[in-house]
Amino acid sequence: MSIKSIAAVFFVIGCLPPAGPAWAQIAGDEQGFQQLAAALKADDAERQSAIATCIEQGIGDNPAGAAQFMGVPVEKAAEAWCTRMTNGIANGLLTLADVTALNSGTVTPGAQKVLTTVSEGK
């Protein structure tokens, strides 16, 4: 996968509001999710690009809520969310089911652990 495609896929997985049409395509594609995870794990530049793209796009309408949940200041919420999500996917700590649940507003135990644990100092 190219950096551009990794970043685009990760943006859809991690940052869009629920129920977007692109989300439905990715949510049902375990193979694509596994390819994404493998690419993020194998290539640090791809992982950093995915994090940067996610941060640029923001994390939605409630960064204060996300910041409180993750235990970070609001101004660091997007960076923490994007770093933790990307690394969680790359390291196999987040599954497609975890990400799908987050998209629908449910925090699974796996997602809670990833999002409340500091990753790369963020």
Disulfide bonds with the S-S distance in Angstrom:
Cys54-Cys82 2.05
